[in-house]
Amino acid sequence: MSYKQHQFLTAIPHEPAAVVMITTMRARTFAGFRFMWAGALAQPKIVAAAPGCLQVKPCIIGPRELLMVSYWQDMDSLMAFHRSKAHVAWMRYLTANPEALTLAAEIYSPQRPGKYLHEPQGMALVYPPVKPALAEQP
């Protein structure tokens, strides 16, 4: 039996403007656990509503750890969000309570096209797909 699968790549420019931010947060104390989960449902919506944010992928790693991948039109949009009221409030909590949570944030620019099946996501929302290919799969 075979099926048809739509797959395509994105056309990444030589110097892409778009960026991806990967953020992880891990609760170290009960207070950090409460803070993390109190905002866990609202945080992705707040980030997604920021100008220049194209998509947010929140993930639960475990009861004490969350991960969020966000896709941004450009670094200026991401830095503007970092100056937003919501982000500043989160950072103030982390600064005032260093024992409560760990936080890691990494920012990347795409270096080569990703592979997308059936619909655009992530960088495929920023950069147009290269001619879609229809592949036969066994």
N, C-alpha and C positions, 0 to 999 in steps of 0.2 A: 504494500500500500504506500502511496506517495501523497504528499500534500505540498501546496505552494506556500512559500514563505516570502513575504516582502521584506527585503533588507536593503539598507542604504548606508552610505557614509556621509559625513558632513564635509563641506568645503572650508577647511581651516585656513585663514590667511597666514602669510609669512609671520606677521607680528599681530597676533590676535589681541583684541581689547577685552574680551570676556574673561571672567575669572570664576573659579570654583572655590568655595570655602567649605572645608570640612571641620566641624566642631564636635568635640566630645566633652561630656561633663560626667563626672563620677562623684557620687556622694561619699564623703568620708565620715560624716557624723549624722546623727538623727536630724539635727536642725538643717543640715545640708540636704538630706533626703527629703524633708518636708518642703524646703524652698524649691528644689529641683522639680518635684512632682506637682507642686502648686502651679508652676508655670509651664509644665510640660505640654499641656494641650493648647495653651494660648500662644506660646512662643513661636511655633511654626507659622501660625496665622499672622502674627505681628511682622515677622520677617518677610513673609510672602507679600504682604501689603506694601512693603517699602518700595519707593520708586527705584526702578532698575533691577529689582529682583525678578527673575524669570521663573524660577521653580525652587521649591523646597522639598526635600526628602527627609522626613524625620524617621528615626529608627530607634527601637528599644533594644539595647544590647543585653540588658538584664535589669533586675530591680534597682540596682544602684548606679546604672550607667546608661546614658543616652548618647546618640550620635545624630548629627544633622548635616546634610549636604545641601548647600544652597548655590544656585547658579545666578550670576550677576552679569548684566550687560557690559559693565566695565568697572575698573577699580574705583573711579570717582563715586559711582553709585554705592558701592560697598562701604567706602570711607564715610559717605554721607550718613549711611545707616549707623555706622559706629558712633556718630555724633548725636544720634537720635535720643530722645527722652527715655525710651524703653531700654536701649542698649546701655546707656549711661547708668540707669538704675540697676541693671544686672551687674555691671562692673563694680558699682559702689558696694553691692552686697558682697561680692567676691573679695574686694579689698578689705572690707570691714570684718569679714569672717574667713580668714585664710585657711583655717582648719576644717571648714565645712565641706568644701568642694574642690575638686581639681578641674581644670579647664585646659583644653588644648585646642588651638585654632590654627589651621594651615590653609594657605591660599595658593592656588595653582592656576597657571594659564595653560590652555590645551596646547600640546606640542604636535599632535597628529590626530587625525579623525577617529571618532569613536564608531562603533558599529551599533546600528539601531534596527530593531525588528518591529514591524507593524505600525509604529507611530513615533513621532519625534519626542524626545525627552532630553533634558540636560542641555548640552551644547548644541544639539540639533534644533533647539528653540532659538538659538542665536544665529547660527550659521546655516545657510540653506543646504538641503541634501544634494549630494551629487546624484545624477540621474538614478532614480530607484531601480534596483535590480530585482528581478523575479527569479528565485532559485528553486530548483526542484530538490526536494529532500527525500531520501528513501524512507 
